[in-house]
Amino acid sequence: MTNDPLVDCEGDVFDNFKKFHCAMFEASQHLFHNSNADEKDKLTTIVDKCANVEMAHAFDVPELAPIGCDSDLAGYAAIVEEMNMEFRRPCTIAKDSDHCKFLFYRIGTAPDTEEVDGKIVKWDDHLNK
């Protein structure tokens, strides 16, 4: 047994992460609409409105909104190995898209390409926005 509840819970760790992530985003549905598409080795979350953007605009500092995007990148990077996953986020509202797109793949199942700004491109981690 470790000190990590996501690793210690019963079942597949990637599937358990997907359940947790979906529950977290579903709990915030009353604030912001979002959708989850849960597939066998992939979870896609689309966010139509961003709390970071809303707060940054409310405090009249919209230029700070992308900090939330950057903290997502750092946060998910900290758990990808333990969760047996790869994280991709090709677009965010704070960085000029009309939605945020979170993609979680079971490690080893992510395709070589991804749609970024309406174009299919070879994926590289620097494309996480």
N, C-alpha and C positions, 0 to 999 in steps of 0.2 A: 504494500500500500504506500502511495506517495502522499504528498501534501497538496496535490492538485485534484480537486473534485471532478473536473472534466475528464481527467485521465482515469480516475478511480471508478467512475460510474459504470454500470453494467452495459455491455453491448459495444458496438463499434464506435470508436472515439469520433470519427468524422460524422457519422450519423447523429451522434449525441450533440456535437457542435451545431449541426444544422437545426436540430430541434430547439436548442437554446437560442440561436440567432433568430429563428422564426418567432419564437415566443416573445423575445425582446422587442422585435419590430411590431408584432401584432399588439403588444401592450401599449404602443404609442400611436395606434391607429386613430385615437380620438384627437390627437394633435396634428398628425400629418398622414395623409394617405400614402400607402406603399403596398407593394405586392411581392409575393415570394413565389417562385416556381421551383419546386423541389423535385429534382430528378435523382436517379440512382447515384451517380457520382458527381453531381453538380447541384449547387444552389444558386439561384439568381434572385437578387433583391433589387427592385426598382423603387427609388424614393422620388416622389414628385415635388416635395417641399422640404427644405433643409432647415433644421433648428439652428445650426451655426449661422446660416445666412440671415435668418429672421432676427436672431439676437444681434448680430453685427450691424444690421440696418437699424434696429431699434435703438442701439446705442450710438448711432451715427458714425460708425467706423466700419463701413462695408469692406474695406481693404483687408480687414482681419478675418473675414469669413474663411478663406482658404486654410487657415491654421487648423481648423477642425478636420479638413481633408488630410492634412499632413499628419495629424495625430492618429487618424485611422490607419494610415500606412505604417506608422511606427508600431501601433498597437497590434495590428494583425500580424506584422512581421515577427513579433515577439512570441506568437503562439502557433504559427503555421506548422512547425515541426511536430509539436506535441499533438496537434489536431489532425495530423496526417493530411494536410491540405496545401493548396496553392491559392493565393488571393490575387485577384485582378480587379481593378476598378478603372475602366477606360474613360469615364467621364463623371463630372460632378457639377452641380448647380453653381457652387462657389467659383468654379473655374470655367464659367461661361456655357454650360450645357443646360438644357431644359429639364434634366433629371440627373440623379446619381444612379450609377449602375454598379452593384457589388456582385462579383462572381467568385464563388468558392468552388474549387475542384478538388476531388480526391487526388492526392499526390499521384502523379504518373498518368492522369487521364486528361489533362488540359490539352486542347488543340494547339498547334503551332501558330494559328492565326486568331485574330479577334476583330470584331467590328469596332473601329475607333473613328468618331466623327463621320459616320456614314460610309466609311471605306473599310474594306477587309485588308488588314495589314499583318505582317509577321509580328508575333507578339515578342516584346522585350520588356523586362521589368521597368525600364524607364518610362514606359507608356502608362503606368499607373499615375492617374492624375488626382 
